[in-house]
Amino acid sequence: MATTSPLGIDFDHYKWGFHDPEDKYVFKARKGLDAEVINQLSHMKGEPDWMRAYRLHAYEHYRQRPTPKWGANLDQIDFEDIYYYLKPTEGKGRTWEDVPEDIKRTFDRLGIPEAEKKFLAGVGAQYESESVYHNLKEEWEKLGVIFLDTDSALREHPDLLREYFGTVVPPEDNKIAALNSAVWSGGSFVYVPEGVHVDIPLQAYFRINAEKAGQFERTMIICEPGSYVHYVEGCSAPTYMADSLHSAVVEIIVKEGARCRYTTIQNWSTNTYNLVTKRAVAYRDATMEWIDGNIGSKITMKDPSVFMVEPGAKAEILSVAFAGKGQHQDPGGKVIHAAPHTQSSVVSKSISKDGGRAGYRGLVKIYPGAHGSKCAVRCDALILDDQSRSDTYPTMEIEEEDVQITHEATVSKVSDEQLFYLMARGIKADEAMGMIVRGFIEPIIKELPLEYAVELNRMIALEMEGSVG
Amino acid sequence: MSDPIVEQSAPAPGLGREAVLALSERRAEPAWMRERRLEAWSLYEAMPLPDPNADAWRRTDISGLQLDEVRPILDGQTRGGGEAWPRWVQEALAGAGERRGGMLVQRDGRTVHHAVDEAVRGQGVLFLDTHAALSQVPDLVREHFMAVVRPDELKFRALHAALWDGGTFLYVPPRVEVTLPLLSATWIDTSGAGLFPHTLVVADEGSKVTLIDLFGSDPMARQTVVSNATELILRDGAQVRYVAFQDWGPGVWEFGIIRAHLARDATLHSLVVAFGGSLVKTDIESLLRGSGGRSEMLGLYFGDETQHFDFHTLQEHFAPHTQSDLLYKGAVKDRARSVFAGLIRVHQGAQKTNAFQSNRNLILNAGAKAVSDPKLEIMANDLRCTHGSATSRLNDEHLFYLMSRGLRRQQAVQMVVDGFFAEVLDRVPLADLRVQMQQEIARKLEEM
């Protein structure tokens, strides 16, 4: 049952809650984490010594660091009850036919190959801990663009990895990033040479299959001066009784005059903890854009960040969060102005419904000397019923006087006047509600590739069904 | 009514259980108050200082606080001489300025002047220092004292509850409207002292009153700690305007709280003005507990030199059809720091709520810093809630425009700053107070 849905977003139910048998897995590490598991993982991957040492160092830090107490409640995660490394298959498909049959079936059901044919420059697919498929269209390969899973990149481009790995998100950054640094596996590595514009998106799709699995992909994007790339990722997992953990680290380097756009639409099942560290460094006149849609998961905590370290760098963060029953979406964004004449804009739109909790937790930091910088933060929330909750925590730390900073936030309900107006035009109540909600997230929808925008709109329309009356 | 001013005094030794007992003894307090003080003292000893990493404290460094050095003022002795009085108290004492419904002046926790307008007294209004209230209307005090602010909330609240001394008590009977503002002035003379004044206002159903609470001191050679608490109880339909205006001298560290409980259809207008002190951390909270309650919360602060101001505000809506509207504006100069952290919390069921919050900061030179930290926690859906904050600096174009019209730079800056604060000043219908604020702002701008 192939579908053309590029996101795998479903409507009445979480359609991607199915799972495959695990008996064919090539390797499944025992549950829990210690130095032995890490050594074993590194050995199986045939990694250089420096990476193994790096992992062990990160593990030590992970052990010593307490679980964060701020934000969403993470006390229910039992870090010892998780499979940290699951290898479903040997090798990786370069053509779709090479991918093992049952995994292929999964991605067929998620619609990945269809999507690739239609509108992508390249596609990566990760299943559990390992990447199972990566392909980049030849025209881009010829221009020197690299699009690989990160393990392969470590083998094929060791110097690039060694130069940049962990420079944007060091293992000491936070406990969850330390955990990822210790057990990372898979993820995408993207390198765009100077002046190359990859003008159709690259996509990666991440899938967790086994119960109590942890997925720790590590993604790195390097944009050389004057280049452009748009990277899109989608995520899903089966629905189990026990929770899964997804904890990615994403490091992005945007050099002089380059532009990078990173779009995430996460639709993890509602028993997945999604704890992600995403960070970019933007150099002179570079632009970094995060477009971050959070629809699924039980708890999401992430704050896509941009460190603007040279004059003229720009950051844009667009964030949409939709929290339904039992969900706590705690996304946000950080813009760090560490150089003069840097500019940032943050727009957050959150919707909560059926007892869900959604919000925005952000940071604007302006260092001394970052004169002439500008930052505007806007957070809007819609709460659709009286059981749901919205939180807005937009912290601002301004240490330079010659700057312009504004912050605005609103929380409201769908106004009766708007509904009345639409219904007076013959539109049914829930359709009208859906239209208003779609209008509410319009600023973000219009930044998505067309297929994604259509999916998100359809999803909102269906989520809104039965929400009136 | 005023006590004679006694000669030179040094603060008594140390905070401790003995000091609590001695204070209670000197004030000839009933046993229940003594017991409550002692309980609070045990709490104080048991509680740690606030965690410097906690959200409410991470922007305010109190590692320089030396609580062990603090001396309570046990004998109420104070240095004599009216020349130390600030001009506003002198003028008020001399009967200048606007007419007042009553005036209460305290130095080092001791009442030195107390006058209540006959008409106000005739209305059954009680306006006196908190100790006098404890002996004259013990039941009323017992019912409300520290029912709004609890000793176990924070080490500084426990300290306050154990050693509270001085402060103002105001009770307005049902449906009584006090047309003239009541003025209370609190002054600290003793350097190195700890002062813990307690203000308690009970505005009964349908009553209306204005209380202006002024706080000040000389420059203090030694660290002087103030942990004050103001409890405002507004019963159904009560209307209260409360102004806390502080101009502490350098050396004063303040850890204060102003918390209001608003019942059905009650209206509170609060204004917090801060100019003085070395380090000031004040919580200003409005708890809207009855439907139809409305709280206007205004703030104006201006820090210079190395002053550190930290305001945490709370607009907490428990009931439907409630409204809160907050506007805090601050300027910082030299190496001053200001922190504004405002939270709007709307509980489930508090439908048809309107909650607004706005913080604006003006940075007058490089080296000064303003932090704005607004937050929303919303658990109802049928409401309108906004917050906004903006931080800006003196705009060179505005200054240039004014200077090209022949103004000196100093005058131009003054005009811009006045314009910045006008939005708050215009909402305060107390002419004397506005003049005082403008004078203080002008004084702070003199060295620019």
Interface residues (C-beta under 8 A of the other chain):
Chain A: W70 G359 A381 I383 L384 D385 D386 Q387 S388 R389 S390 D391 T392 Y393 P394 T395 M396 E397 I398 E399 E400 E401 D402 V403 Q404 I405 T406 H407 E408 A409 T410 V411 S412 K413
Chain B: D55 Q348 G349 Q351 I363 L364 N365 A366 A368 K369 A370 V371 S372 D373 P374 K375 L376 E377 I378 M379 A380 N381 D382 L383 R384 C385 T386 H387 G388 S389 A390 T391 S392 R393
